Amino acid sequence: MPASHKPTDLSPYPIEIDPPDISAYRQGNTGVEYFTFFDAAEPGPHVMITAVTHGNELCGAVVLDALFRSGFRPLRGRLTLGFCNAEAYHNFSRDYPMLSRFVDEDMNRLWEIATLETPRNTVEARRTREIRPLLDSVDYLLDIHSMQHPTQPLMLAGPLDKGRALAERVGVPAAIVMDQGHAAGRRMRDYGPFRDPAQTPAALLVECGQHWASASIDVARQTMVRFLVATGAAAPSMIEEWLGDEAAPAQRVIEVTDAITVENASFAFVAPYIGMEVIPKAGTLLAMDGDTPIHTPHDNCVLIMPSRRLSRGQTAVRLGRFID
């Protein structure tokens, strides 16, 4: 069992979300279990929304279930809805909520082409190979996630201008993060054409808040609805129908300047950071990685998603600056 998945690593946060039963969506109609598409009469882009890439992140499952139950159909093009790591999701337990993050390995570190084309035989590797052909025809992807701590929601738009432009069209959450991803492996939002500046497909990963906070459902719902409108899959009237008069916030963009990868088992932060702290001065000590001090590289350094899963090769925290 990975160190980050020991039963003693219980979350200090209450579980306010009941995971919905997604068994009705298992068969789907794509040839890939738990993936379903709907075609409109009018031509348009292929839009995909995915949830439970990590099985313990529940808010995406809640809002996709609600979308299915509503009978929504796309205005134009194709809409595909999918539950990525359903096997991990079905293992969710209120007693040990972190244990269902994955079965064998983190599914959201396997989307490098070279990794996908290996015969790697884990639950998650097999699942990525199943899903990959669907991704190859997607124009716009929204992958719904949540976070360890009750941090301000974030839209991870990747390093390219097309990701930022899509995030700005969606309009939520308030913070857009432009980043290169993780040293441990590529996320689904960084797969193939999404990462290629010469190709038009674009992808977003939204971090909706703490994993089991009911407020994360509200963020996931608002992001999903506005994404559908922004990509032309839904009429603008869907915003009022689903969200009422809830206004989109003013957005700010954070550029990740450094990603701190854990090198030593004794890595420790000097304070209980939860994310989005702004450290005023360059050179401020943030952590010790064994005997190596980790300092802020510049003034007004933003801490993005500091992790409690501090094992070698994993991202401890990303450091950024506001660029707008």
C-alpha positions as CSV (number, residue, x, y, z in Angstrom):
1,M,0.0,0.0,0.0
2,P,1.5,3.4,-1.0
3,A,2.5,5.6,2.0
4,S,0.0,8.2,1.1
5,H,-2.8,5.6,1.3
6,K,-2.2,4.2,4.8
7,P,-5.5,3.9,6.8
8,T,-4.0,6.2,9.4
9,D,-4.0,9.1,6.9
10,L,-7.6,10.1,7.7
11,S,-8.9,13.5,6.5
12,P,-9.6,16.1,9.1
13,Y,-12.5,17.4,7.0
14,P,-16.1,16.2,7.3
15,I,-17.7,14.2,4.5
16,E,-20.7,16.3,3.4
17,I,-21.3,14.6,0.1
18,D,-23.1,11.3,-0.6
19,P,-21.6,9.7,-3.6
20,P,-24.3,9.0,-6.2
21,D,-24.9,5.5,-7.6
22,I,-23.5,5.7,-11.1
23,S,-24.1,2.0,-12.0
24,A,-26.9,3.0,-14.4
25,Y,-24.3,4.7,-16.6
26,R,-22.0,1.6,-16.8
27,Q,-23.0,0.4,-20.3
28,G,-23.0,3.7,-22.0
29,N,-23.0,3.8,-25.8
30,T,-19.3,4.5,-26.7
31,G,-17.9,1.0,-26.3
32,V,-16.1,2.3,-23.2
33,E,-17.8,1.6,-19.9
34,Y,-19.2,4.6,-18.1
35,F,-18.9,6.9,-21.1
36,T,-22.0,8.1,-23.0
37,F,-22.4,10.4,-25.9
38,F,-25.3,12.5,-27.2
39,D,-25.4,13.9,-30.8
40,A,-27.2,17.1,-31.8
41,A,-28.9,17.7,-35.1
42,E,-26.7,20.7,-35.7
43,P,-23.0,20.3,-36.4
44,G,-20.6,21.5,-33.8
45,P,-17.6,20.6,-31.7
46,H,-17.1,17.4,-29.7
47,V,-17.3,18.4,-26.0
48,M,-16.4,16.1,-23.2
49,I,-17.0,16.4,-19.4
50,T,-15.3,13.8,-17.1
51,A,-15.5,13.1,-13.4
52,V,-13.8,10.8,-10.8
53,T,-10.4,10.6,-12.5
54,H,-9.6,10.2,-8.8
55,G,-12.2,8.0,-7.1
56,N,-12.4,10.0,-3.9
57,E,-13.4,13.3,-5.6
58,L,-17.1,13.2,-5.5
59,C,-18.5,16.6,-6.7
60,G,-18.0,15.8,-10.4
61,A,-20.0,12.5,-10.0
62,V,-22.8,14.5,-8.4
63,V,-23.1,17.1,-11.2
64,L,-22.7,14.6,-14.0
65,D,-25.4,12.5,-12.5
66,A,-27.6,15.6,-12.3
67,L,-27.0,16.4,-15.9
68,F,-27.9,12.8,-17.0
69,R,-31.1,12.9,-14.9
70,S,-32.1,16.3,-16.3
71,G,-32.4,14.9,-19.8
72,F,-30.1,17.6,-21.2
73,R,-29.0,17.2,-24.8
74,P,-26.5,19.3,-26.7
75,L,-27.6,22.2,-28.8
76,R,-25.0,21.3,-31.5
77,G,-22.2,18.9,-32.0
78,R,-21.5,15.9,-29.7
79,L,-21.4,15.8,-25.9
80,T,-19.7,12.9,-24.1
81,L,-20.0,12.4,-20.4
82,G,-17.7,10.0,-18.6
83,F,-16.7,8.6,-15.2
84,C,-13.0,7.9,-15.6
85,N,-11.9,5.7,-12.6
86,A,-15.2,4.1,-11.7
87,E,-13.4,1.1,-10.1
88,A,-11.7,3.4,-7.6
89,Y,-14.9,5.4,-7.1
90,H,-16.8,2.2,-6.1
91,N,-14.3,1.6,-3.4
92,F,-15.1,4.9,-1.6
93,S,-15.5,4.5,2.1
94,R,-16.4,7.2,4.7
95,D,-14.0,5.5,7.2
96,Y,-11.0,5.7,4.9
97,P,-11.9,8.3,2.2
98,M,-8.4,8.7,0.8
99,L,-8.1,5.0,0.0
100,S,-10.3,5.3,-3.1
101,R,-8.1,7.9,-4.8
102,F,-6.9,5.1,-7.1
103,V,-6.7,1.4,-7.2
104,D,-3.0,0.8,-8.3
105,E,-1.6,4.2,-9.3
106,D,-2.7,7.8,-10.0
107,M,-4.7,7.8,-13.2
108,N,-3.9,11.5,-13.8
109,R,-0.2,10.9,-14.2
110,L,-0.4,8.5,-17.1
111,W,-1.3,10.6,-20.1
112,E,2.1,10.9,-21.8
113,I,1.9,9.3,-25.2
114,A,4.9,7.1,-24.4
115,T,3.3,5.9,-21.2
116,L,0.0,5.1,-22.9
117,E,1.8,3.0,-25.4
118,T,3.5,0.7,-22.9
119,P,2.0,-2.6,-21.8
120,R,1.7,-1.3,-18.3
121,N,-0.9,-3.6,-16.6
122,T,-2.4,-1.6,-13.7
123,V,-6.1,-0.9,-13.4
124,E,-5.5,2.8,-14.2
125,A,-3.2,2.1,-17.2
126,R,-5.7,-0.2,-18.8
127,R,-8.4,2.3,-18.2
128,T,-6.4,5.2,-19.9
129,R,-5.9,3.0,-22.9
130,E,-9.6,2.4,-23.1
131,I,-10.5,6.1,-22.9
132,R,-7.7,7.4,-25.2
133,P,-9.6,6.8,-28.5
134,L,-12.5,8.9,-27.3
135,L,-10.1,11.7,-26.4
136,D,-8.6,11.7,-29.9
137,S,-11.8,13.2,-31.3
138,V,-12.5,15.8,-28.5
139,D,-12.4,19.5,-29.2
140,Y,-13.0,20.7,-25.7
141,L,-12.5,18.8,-22.4
142,L,-13.5,19.7,-18.9
143,D,-12.1,17.3,-16.2
144,I,-13.8,17.9,-12.8
145,H,-11.6,17.5,-9.7
146,S,-11.4,18.6,-6.0
147,M,-8.6,19.2,-3.5
148,Q,-7.2,18.0,-0.2
149,H,-7.8,21.3,1.6
150,P,-10.6,23.9,1.6
151,T,-8.7,26.1,-0.8
152,Q,-10.1,28.7,-3.3
153,P,-11.3,26.9,-6.4
154,L,-8.9,26.9,-9.3
155,M,-9.1,26.4,-13.1
156,L,-5.9,24.6,-14.3
157,A,-5.5,25.8,-17.9
158,G,-2.1,24.4,-18.8
159,P,0.8,26.4,-20.3
160,L,-0.8,27.5,-23.6
161,D,-2.8,30.6,-24.5
162,K,-5.7,28.4,-25.9
163,G,-6.2,27.0,-22.4
164,R,-6.3,30.4,-20.9
165,A,-8.7,31.6,-23.6
166,L,-11.1,28.7,-22.9
167,A,-10.9,29.3,-19.1
168,E,-11.8,33.0,-19.7
169,R,-14.7,32.1,-21.9
170,V,-16.0,29.8,-19.2
171,G,-15.6,32.6,-16.7
172,V,-15.3,30.6,-13.5
173,P,-13.6,30.0,-11.1
174,A,-12.0,33.3,-10.2
175,A,-8.4,31.9,-10.3
176,I,-6.9,30.6,-13.6
177,V,-3.6,28.7,-13.2
178,M,-1.3,28.3,-16.1
179,D,1.1,25.5,-15.4
180,Q,3.3,22.8,-16.9
181,G,1.8,19.9,-14.9
182,H,3.7,17.4,-12.7
183,A,7.1,15.8,-12.9
184,A,5.5,12.5,-12.0
185,G,3.5,12.3,-15.2
186,R,1.0,14.1,-17.5
187,R,-2.6,14.7,-16.6
188,M,-5.5,14.0,-19.0
189,R,-5.8,17.7,-19.6
190,D,-2.2,17.7,-21.0
191,Y,-2.9,14.8,-23.4
192,G,-1.7,15.0,-27.0
193,P,-3.5,17.7,-28.9
194,F,-4.5,19.6,-25.8
195,R,-0.8,20.3,-25.2
196,D,0.1,21.0,-28.8
197,P,0.0,24.8,-29.7
198,A,-0.4,23.8,-33.4
199,Q,-3.7,22.0,-32.8
200,T,-7.0,23.6,-31.8
201,P,-8.4,21.2,-29.1
202,A,-8.2,22.6,-25.6
203,A,-8.7,21.2,-22.2
204,L,-9.4,22.4,-18.6
205,L,-9.1,20.8,-15.2
206,V,-11.2,22.5,-12.5
207,E,-10.4,22.0,-8.8
208,C,-13.7,22.8,-7.1
209,G,-12.7,23.0,-3.5
210,Q,-12.2,20.4,-0.7
211,H,-13.0,16.8,-1.7
212,W,-16.0,16.3,0.5
213,A,-17.4,19.8,1.1
214,S,-20.9,20.4,-0.2
215,A,-19.7,23.8,-1.5
216,S,-17.6,21.9,-4.1
217,I,-20.8,20.7,-5.8
218,D,-21.8,24.3,-6.3
219,V,-18.5,25.1,-8.0
220,A,-18.7,22.0,-10.1
221,R,-22.2,22.8,-11.2
222,Q,-21.4,26.4,-12.1
223,T,-18.3,25.4,-14.0
224,M,-20.0,22.6,-15.9
225,V,-22.9,24.8,-17.0
226,R,-20.8,27.7,-18.1
227,F,-18.4,25.3,-19.9
228,L,-21.4,23.9,-21.9
229,V,-22.5,27.4,-22.8
230,A,-18.9,28.6,-23.6
231,T,-18.4,25.7,-26.0
232,G,-21.7,26.0,-27.8
233,A,-23.1,22.8,-26.5
234,A,-25.8,24.7,-24.5
235,A,-27.8,27.9,-25.0
236,P,-27.0,30.9,-22.8
237,S,-30.4,30.4,-21.2
238,M,-29.0,27.3,-19.4
239,I,-27.1,29.6,-17.0
240,E,-30.2,31.2,-15.7
241,E,-32.1,27.9,-15.6
242,W,-29.4,26.1,-13.6
243,L,-27.7,28.9,-11.7
244,G,-30.3,31.6,-11.4
245,D,-28.7,35.1,-11.0
246,E,-25.4,33.8,-9.8
247,A,-22.8,36.1,-11.4
248,A,-19.4,35.0,-12.7
249,P,-16.5,36.6,-10.7
250,A,-13.7,38.7,-11.9
251,Q,-10.9,36.3,-12.9
252,R,-7.1,36.6,-12.2
253,V,-4.4,34.5,-13.9
254,I,-1.6,32.9,-12.0
255,E,1.5,31.7,-13.9
256,V,3.3,28.8,-12.2
257,T,7.0,29.6,-12.1
258,D,8.3,26.6,-10.1
259,A,7.0,23.1,-9.3
260,I,8.6,21.7,-6.2
261,T,9.1,17.9,-6.4
262,V,9.8,15.9,-3.3
263,E,13.3,14.4,-3.3
264,N,13.5,13.1,0.3
265,A,11.2,11.1,2.6
266,S,11.7,13.8,5.3
267,F,10.2,16.6,3.2
268,A,8.3,19.0,5.5
269,F,6.7,22.4,5.2
270,V,7.6,25.0,7.8
271,A,3.9,26.0,8.3
272,P,0.5,24.3,7.7
273,Y,-0.1,25.8,4.3
274,I,-3.4,24.9,2.6
275,G,-3.0,26.9,-0.7
276,M,-3.4,30.3,-2.2
277,E,-1.2,31.9,0.5
278,V,0.7,34.8,-0.9
279,I,4.2,35.1,0.5
280,P,5.4,38.7,0.2
281,K,9.2,38.3,0.1
282,A,11.5,36.3,-2.1
283,G,13.8,34.0,-0.2
284,T,11.2,33.1,2.5
285,L,11.7,29.6,3.8
286,L,8.8,27.3,2.8
287,A,10.0,23.8,3.5
288,M,12.9,21.5,4.1
289,D,13.5,18.7,1.6
290,G,15.8,16.6,3.7
291,D,18.7,19.0,4.3
292,T,17.8,21.2,1.4
293,P,15.9,24.4,2.1
294,I,13.0,25.4,-0.2
295,H,12.6,29.2,-0.5
296,T,10.2,31.4,-2.4
297,P,11.8,32.3,-5.8
298,H,10.2,35.8,-6.1
299,D,8.1,38.4,-4.2
300,N,4.4,37.9,-3.8
301,C,4.8,34.1,-4.4
302,V,1.4,32.2,-4.6
303,L,1.3,28.7,-3.1
304,I,-0.8,26.4,-5.2
305,M,-2.2,23.2,-3.8
306,P,0.4,22.2,-1.2
307,S,0.1,18.4,-0.8
308,R,0.0,16.1,2.2
309,R,1.1,13.3,0.0
310,L,4.8,14.0,0.4
311,S,6.4,11.0,-1.2
312,R,9.5,11.0,-3.5
313,G,8.8,12.1,-7.0
314,Q,5.4,13.7,-6.2
315,T,4.7,17.4,-6.4
316,A,4.8,19.1,-3.0
317,V,3.6,22.5,-4.1
318,R,3.6,24.7,-7.1
319,L,4.7,28.3,-6.8
320,G,3.3,31.1,-9.0
321,R,2.8,34.8,-9.6
322,F,-0.2,36.8,-10.7
323,I,0.3,38.0,-14.2
324,D,-2.7,40.2,-14.8
